[in-house]
Amino acid sequence: MLRLLGFAPGSNMDAGEVKKKITAGVLSLQKGNFCCYPLNCPWHVFFPCFGLSLFWPCHLLLKENSRIRVMEGAKHNLPDVDAQKAAEAIKQLASELTEKDLLLVLISGGGSALLPAPIPPISLQEKHDVTRKLAGAGATIQELNTVRRALSFLKGGGLAHCAHPAQVVSLILSDVIGDPVDLIASGPTVWSEVWPEEVLSVLERYKLLNSLPASVKDVLGRPSPRWRENKDESNKSGHVLNAVIGSNSIALKCAGRRARELGFRPVVLAPGVCGDVRSVSRLYGLLARFACSREEPPPEIAAELLRLGPEVGVETWDLCRTMQVLGEGRTEGWGSTCLLAGGEPTVELTGNGRGGRNQELALRVGLELRGLKLPPNGPVFLSGGTDGQDGPTEAAGAITDWGVYEEAQAKGLDIDNFLTNNDSYTFFTCLSAGQRLLVPGLTCTNVMDVHMLLIPPIPH
């Protein structure tokens, strides 16, 4: 029999012909997805069987007689009691499978928050506090998932363990740089060793060891496996197929194709931009100055770019290739250029404002463009989350240029205060009547962020 499991903030619930063959299933979806977002569709529906008023395209919704049970949780992409109930339902369904069953698992970024199953005696709140402190200290997504796996029953292959001996097929949308299937949603169907030393090293790096709850110390100090059932799994991964069907690289390729259709010359920098948002913004500011120079840019710009590249996840080769192409465009007069990159920078939380990494990156890049011309004769930068949501806001990101500084000055807005308080959403709401905010609505996918730098033709 075919069973379906899914955990994703913006799942497309239309499984086509597969739906007709599903015996049972559970979808754990982020609370708030079924809201009145402005979607570009010709019809809206009321769907009473969820107990919610929905405005959503019909083809994305389950029918009232569906065998699939939908459970909402993880509002604002944070694990909560509702998500934990969904995780328990998923665990129960998987544990009842036999070798005659096929389990189809739909996974995308954000799945970690939708599948919280802390190992006893760790409470959900304790686990959330540990990961929240890590994220606030600037930990990477890889480091966060390393810790989550160690504290969870279902992550790090736990779900596949529960489903054994059934065959498991996971279709994955990657929101992690490099598409490592063991880290996407913390790898629920990818068996992995949990090394307490590695986890403790991450916690020590961010000075969190001394503040760990006793329950977390207890679990990390155990030598035994997380799973107590004595299942025969001599071939731990033989019954599992994990397939990445969407990634940031694919998104950049499609964006480049569309940019070319619109008359731009697309240049893809890299799909793995990471590191502190301040360094990333500096990178884009330097690239804009390099590309917008009428004459050969000062060698200091190229030197700083090459120094900064490894710090933000961009290979020297990719930077050299990109600078060569931008230089050719300047000397040969190729017209407008669309520089594309993707990844997931990090923000160190120093305040309690509203915002997200994309909006903060856009704001910081706007400052880096100081002194360059305004559009249409100067560069424009966009940073957006492919899931349609950046942090606990309705925006996916923002669009910026040097004009943000001038407008902020005219309105008496202190940009430094907004940045210190991590309040980029409020800043952009006050600017240009909020028109710089990117608000596409939820996109039903998540393959990290897309960065776009539009460079106008450089006159000779």
N, C-alpha and C positions, 0 to 999 in steps of 0.2 A: 504494500500500500504506500501511496505517496503522502507524506506529511510536509507541512510548510511552517517554517519559523522565520520571523523577521524582526530586526531591531534597528531602526534608523530614524533620525529626526524628521526626514522628509521623504518617506517611502512612496514610490509609485505603486499603488495596490493592484494595478491591473496586471495580472499574470497571464493574460491571453488564454490560449487553449489549455494551458496547464491547470487553470482554475477548475475545469470540469473534472479533472482526475484527482483532485486533492480530497483526501479522506477527512483530514482535520488539520487545523493550524492555529497558530497564535501570532499576531503581529503586535509588537510593542512599539508604539509611536509616541513622539514627543508631544506632551500636552501643549495645547495652543496651536497645533497645526491646523485644526479644523476651525479656523476663525475667518472673519470677513476680510481676507486680504484681497487687494485689487488685482485680480487675475484676468488675463486677456483671454476670455472664453465667451462663447456665444450663449451659454446658458448657466443657470445656477439651480441648485436643488436643496430641498430640505430632506434630511435623511434621519428619520425618527428612531431607527433601530439602535443607534448609538446613544440615544438620550441627549443629543446635541443638535443645535441648529447649525447646519453646515452650508457654506458657500464654496463649492468645489466642483470641478469639471466631472460630469457623470462618469466618464470612462476611467476615472481614477478611483471610483468608489466601489465597494463591495455591495452585492445585492442583499436584500433583507434575508434571504434564505441561505446565505453563504455559510459554509462549514468553518470558515475562518473567524476566530474571535479576535476582536481588536481591543487592545488595552492601552490607555494613555498614561504617560508619566513623564518624569524628567523635564518639568517645566524649566525654561531657560537653559536647557542642556545640563541640568544638575540632577543627580540621582535623588529620588525621593521614595516615599512609602509606596506610592502607586507603581513606580518602576520596579520596586522590589517584589511586589505582588505579581507583576507580569513575568519577572525572572523566575519566580517560583512555579508559575504555570508552564513556562517554557521548559524548565527543568523536569517537571512532572511528565509532560508529553514526551520528552526525549527519553526519559528513563523507562517508559513503557514499550519502547520499540524492540523489535526482534530482527533476526537476520533476513526476514522476508520483507522488511520495510525499507523505503528510500526516504531520507530526510533532506528536503531542499531548504537551505538556510540563506536568507537575504541579509547581507551585512553592509553597512555603510558607516562613514565617520559619524561619531556621536553615539555609536552603539555601546560604548563603555558606560555611559550614563543611563542607558536604557536596560542594562543587564546587570544591575547591582545584586550580588549575592555574596556578601562578606562572610568569610570563614569564622564560625563561632570561636571564641566569644566576642569577636569584633562586632560592634554595632554599625548600622548604616551611617549614623552621624559621625562616629569616630573615623570610619574610612573616608567619609567626605571631608572631614577636617584635615586629615593628612594630605589628601590630594589637593585641597584648596590652598593649603599653605605652600605646597610645592609649586603650584601654578603661580601663586602670588610672588614667589621668590625668583621666578623666571625659568623654571625647569622646562626642558624641551618636551615635545609630545612623546618622544622615545623614552625619556626618563619617567614621565608620568605613567605611561603604560607598563613599564617595568615594575613599578611599585604596585599599580592596580592588579596586575596578574598575581603577584605574590599574596595579596590580601583577599583574593576572590576565589570562589568555588567554581565558577563557570568560565572565567577567562583563562587564557593560556592553555587551551585544549580541554578545559573542563566540560564544555557542552558536548564535544565529540566523545569524551569519555562516557558521559551519561547516555549517549545514543548508541554506543557499542552494544551489540554487533551489527546494527543497521548500517547500510551504506549512507554516507553523508556527502552532499554536494553543496558547496558554499559559493554563491555568486557575490563578488565583493566590489564595492566602490571604494577606492583607496583615498584616504585623507592623510596619508603619512608619506613623507619624502622617501623616494626610492621604492615605494610599494611593498614593504616587507609584510607579508600576510600574518606574521606572528604578532605584529604591533597594531594592525588595523582593528579598531574596536577591542584592542587587547587580545586578539587572536583566540576567540572562543572555540574555533574548530581546528586550531593548529597546536598540536602537542608540543610543549616546551618545558625544559627544565627550569625550576625556580631555584636560583642560587641566592640564599640569604645574604651572602657576602656582597653580591652586586647591588642588592636592594639597600643594604645598610650603607654602602658606599655613596649611593645617590642621596640618601637622607643626610648623611654626614656632610656631603658637599654643600648642602643648603642649610646646614646648622640646625637640623630638626631632630637629631637623635635624642637629645635630652628632653624634648617635649612630647615624645611618643606616648600614647596611652599604654597602660599595662597589657591590654588585650593584644595590641599590635606587636609588642615585644614578645609576648607569649607565642604568637603564631610564627613570627620570624625566627624564633629560637627552636622550633620543632624540626627534627631531622626526618620525620616520616612524610610521605606524600600527602598532598591536600585531599586526595580521594580515598575514602575508607573502604569502598566496595572492592571486593576481590574479583575483579573481572579479568578474564584471560585476554590480555592485550599484548601478546608477544610481538605482533606487528602493529605498532601504535598508530601508524598513519596509513596503513593499507586500505582501510575502509573509508578514507576521506579524500575528496578532491576539492581543492581550493582554487578558484579561478578569479583573477582580477579582470573585471569587465569595464571598468571606468577608472581614469586616473587624471592627475593634473597634466601629464604630458599629452594625453588625448585632448583635454580641454584647450590647451595652448595651440595644438595643431588645428583644431576647429576654429579657434579665434583668429588664428593667422589666415586661414582660408577666407573667413568672412571679411577680415580687414582688407585683403587683396581685392575682394569683390567690391568693396567700398572705395577703392582707389588708393589705398595705402600700400606701402612696401613693408611687409611684415618681417620682423627680425626677432627670433626667439632667443632670449638670453640663457635661461636655465629654468628647470621646473623644481629646483630644490633650494630656493632662497629661504634662509632661516637666520637665527641669531637675533640680537637685540634690535628692536625697531628703530632705535636711534642710528645704529650703524647702517641698517638697511636704507633708511631715508637719505643718509649721506651718500650711499652708493648711487641712488637714482638722481640725486642732485648733481653729482659729478658727471654721470652719463649725460644728463641734459646739457650741462655746460660744454662737455666734449662735443656733443652732436650739434649744438647751436652756434659754435664758434665759426665766424665767417672765414677766418684764416686758420692755419694749422694751430690746434690748441696747445697751450703751454705744456711742456713735458711733465710738469708737476702733477697735472690732472691724471695722466696715464699712470704715473708712478703711484699716486695715492689709490687709484682704482685697483691696481695689481696688489697693493698691500692689503686693501680692505676685502678683496674678493674671498679669500679663504675664510675670513672671519664671518662671512654671511652666507656661506655654502655655495659660492660660485667659483668654479674651477678657473685657473689662470688661462687655460686654453679657450674657455668660453668667453672670457673677457677680451682676450686678444682678437678672437674671431669677430666679436661684436664691434669692437673699436675699429677694426679694419673695414667692416661693412659700413659703419657710420661715416668713416672717413671717405670712402668711395662715394657715398651718397652726397657728401658735401662738395667734393671736387667735381663730380660728374653731373650734379644737379638732378638727382633722381626724384625729386618731389617729396611729398609727405611720407614720413616713416612711422610705423607703429611698432614700438619696442615692447615685447611681451615677456613676462616672466611669471613664475608661480612659486608657491611654497607656503610657509607658515611661520612668520616671524613671531617673536615673543615680546611681551610687554611686562615690565616690572611694575607691579601695582604699588603706588605711593599715595593714592587717594581713594575716595569712595564715590566718584562721579559715575556717569553713564557713558559707555562707549565700548569700543572693541579695537582689536589690533589693526583692522583695516582703516577705520576712521582715524585712529591715532597716526598710522603711517601716512595717510593722505595729508593730515595736518602738518606733520613734520616735513614731508616733502615740499609742501607749499612754502615753508620757511626756507628750505634749501634752494628754492628757485629764485630767491631774492636777487633783484638786479636784472633778471632776464625779462624779455618783452612779454606783454600780455597777449593772450590769444586774440585773433588768429595768427599773430606773428610770433608767438612764443609757445613754449611747451605746455601741455596739459597732462596731468597724472590722474590715474584712477586706480583704486585698490578696492577689491570686492570679494566677499566670501561666496563661493559657488553654491552654498546652501541657501543663500538669500537672507542670512541673518548673521550679524556681527555683534557678538556679545549679547547682553540682555536688552537689545534694542530692536526696533522694527526695520532698521536699515541694514543693508548688506555691506556698506562701505561708503566711500565719498569720492568726489571728483574735485580736484584742486589745481591751482596755478598760483603764480605770484600775487594775483589779485586778492587772495585771502588775507594777506598781511595788510594791504592798504585798506581794505574794507573793515577789518578788525580795528585798525587804528582810528578810522573815521567814526566807528560806533563806540569807541572807548572800551573795547574788549581786551583784557589782558591775556594774551595767548599763553604765556608761561604759567599763569595760574590754572588755566584749563588743562594744560599738560600735566602739571604737578598733581592735579586732582583726578587724572585719568577721565576727563569729562569732555571728550571730543564730540560726542553726540550732541550734548547741549550747545557746544560751540557752533557746530554746523547748523543746528536748528535756529540759532540767533543770526546766522549769516545768510544773506540772500534769500530770506524767507524760507530757509530749509531746502532750497533748490539744488544745493551741492550734494545733498545726501542721495545715495543710490538705494532706491526702495523698489526692487522688482517683485517682492513677495517671495514666499518659499518656493524653491525650485525643484523639489523632489530629488535632489542629489546632493552630494558633498564630496568634492575632490580638492579640498584645500582652497587657497586663495589665488586670484588672478590679479597681476599687476600690469598696468598698461601705461606707457609713456608715449604720447603723441607728439611728434617732432615736425614742425612745419618745414616747408622748403627753405633752404638757406640761400638768400640772394647773393650773387657774386658781386 
